Amino acid sequence: MAEAVPKTCKVVLADTIAKNLLQEVKDTLEKISNGEQHPCLVAFLANDDPAAIKYAEWSKKTCEENGFAFDLRKVDKEALEEEIMLANDDKKVDGIIVYYPIFPGNPTHDKYIQETVSLHKDVEGLCHKHLYNMYHNVRFLDPPHNLKKSLLPCTPLAVVKILEYLQIYNPILTYGNRLYGKTITVINRSEVNGRPLAALLANDGATVYSVDINGVQLFTRGQGIKSPRHQVHDKEGWGLKECLPISDVIIGGVPSESYKVPIDLIRDGAVCINFSSFRNFDGPAVKEKASIYVPSVGKVTIAVLLRNLVRLVANRPSDAHQQARKEAFTDG
Amino acid sequence: MAEAVPKTCKVVLADTIAKNLLQEVKDTLEKISNGEQHPCLVAFLANDDPAAIKYAEWSKKTCEENGFAFDLRKVDKEALEEEIMLANDDKKVDGIIVYYPIFPGNPTHDKYIQETVSLHKDVEGLCHKHLYNMYHNVRFLDPPHNLKKSLLPCTPLAVVKILEYLQIYNPILTYGNRLYGKTITVINRSEVNGRPLAALLANDGATVYSVDINGVQLFTRGQGIKSPRHQVHDKEGWGLKECLPISDVIIGGVPSESYKVPIDLIRDGAVCINFSSFRNFDGPAVKEKASIYVPSVGKVTIAVLLRNLVRLVANRPSDAHQQARKEAFTDG
């Protein structure tokens, strides 16, 4: 009788996945930069959120290690809009990131700020045009030429990159259909993270249960021909109790220290990923259930941020602009 | 001894003010339309809000009485985005209005929908470019030509039009400074109504206290030279008790049936205006205190909506478009 294979959970750290992505970023940068160096990312910090400060520090470190300039600007929240406009007009700035929330309790004001960032410098992929394209599965900004790729929001894209690395995306299937047959629960439906993530996964063929305190929504792929958009249906009366036992992948993103995904509802061998800055899964317990566990995604998010930045550089509109940047870098 | 002048409050109805505005709209439409008739306003109703339904009915009536076509489209909230895109591309549609909220409890999703409406058809003045221009006191969409006026959101503009009618705007002062010396409290700081209103009034020279459940903010005119933006300061520890006694004008916009402005805090002879669909002022009591009382603004808002629609027609980009519309109307 063969020995039973021990039931073990593979813990995959963000660092490992980030390294691969950063190498890819470096290679692309070399190809497109024509000897230019150091694309410049400007980050605006207008709150005292310790998570934002930590993320900014990591971003700075990662930028500098990978040939990017990182310029952190601490500004008063009332001056933020003007400062963003200045950065929009500054040819030395390649990308702009803003740490949210700026106006807690007033998310539409934050959304207004997001829209203030120029589309050409929107490294976070949060401008309406980028979000619109994501929700409609439109991959380019300039159809029918299709030379400029549309950007995706960083955290959702980081989760997608993780799922690709983990081969949950099945490369045997056609591109755009590689999650076909997979059931995924995403716990969080914020406009910045959970909802775009659910849409991205559904657009790639998954059956996605999007869960928040208001209930469960089912995201499935759209049927349209022109820019197919995922479809959304309320699942009346559903909760985690219905979603988790049928899910191949469970993605936690609840921004709360006390929140824990109920482990007993998770099916044996599921893949568990946490993108919250808090641990949504109890480590020892989840390892008894999951086949793969990714405890955090932050470093992948930063790698994706740089990937987006390189894309912005590649998308840049004019040669005049290129020339101005070249001169700027010769001066510095 | 002369008899004391009886202390009486003048009640001004929205209807009176709306009539003047509608006459102005008619005159402008005749001037710009070159014999074309009936600009078409498409209204999307994707909720069951009785206030929205009532507003839609009034809008239809006012449109048809004043030479406009009104096309109410009831759609499922999940289909709304696609329907808006179709209307954006439809040359027979001159303006688009959406009745909010669509996704209650998720204001950033509604904000996403707002941004879906084409700037050229945004009759409500809620697209980012329109809001940006309003907050920065930028009057045109096409500097330096300055041929296309930027639109202002309807309800805030309706309140401004009422204050002009009531001569709170002092025409003796320079244009842009006609509220100088006035203190105004606005009770509501929503992104659609209260906050833009406070900014508009501050940009015209008023000292504005913007009050909501989170506290009081002081809006004053910006000092900048290029596109001066109003300034905002938190008034720590302030409440209605501090604002109302020093206010010349009190504007209520609390969307709640039970909310009433505390009449005892209002100073004698103040001007009281209610833009909520509920009565924020107790009628008999406010008449004992106020010099002027405007119990509702809805009809002025609709007149302003048509004023905006005419402006969109005047701003229209191309002659090809004009031609297409002409043909369309010949068919109909």
Contacts between the chains, C-beta under 8 A, distances in Angstrom:
chain1	res1	chain2	res2	distance
A	78	B	231	7.0
A	78	B	232	5.5
A	78	B	233	7.9
A	81	B	135	7.8
A	81	B	229	7.5
A	82	B	229	7.1
A	105	B	214	6.3
A	106	B	191	7.4
A	107	B	107	5.9
A	107	B	108	4.8
A	108	B	107	4.8
A	108	B	108	6.1
A	108	B	110	7.7
A	108	B	111	4.9
A	108	B	191	4.2
A	109	B	191	6.2
A	109	B	195	7.7
A	110	B	108	7.7
A	111	B	108	4.9
A	111	B	111	4.5
A	111	B	112	7.7
A	112	B	111	7.7
A	112	B	128	6.9
A	112	B	131	6.6
A	112	B	191	7.0
A	115	B	115	6.8
A	115	B	128	4.0
A	116	B	128	7.5
A	116	B	132	7.0
A	128	B	112	6.9
A	128	B	115	4.0
A	128	B	116	7.5
A	128	B	128	7.4
A	131	B	112	6.6
A	132	B	116	7.0
A	135	B	81	7.8
A	191	B	106	7.4
A	191	B	108	4.2
A	191	B	109	6.3
A	191	B	112	7.1
A	195	B	109	7.8
A	214	B	105	6.4
A	224	B	82	7.9
A	229	B	81	7.5
A	229	B	82	7.1
A	231	B	78	7.0
A	232	B	78	5.6
A	233	B	78	8.0
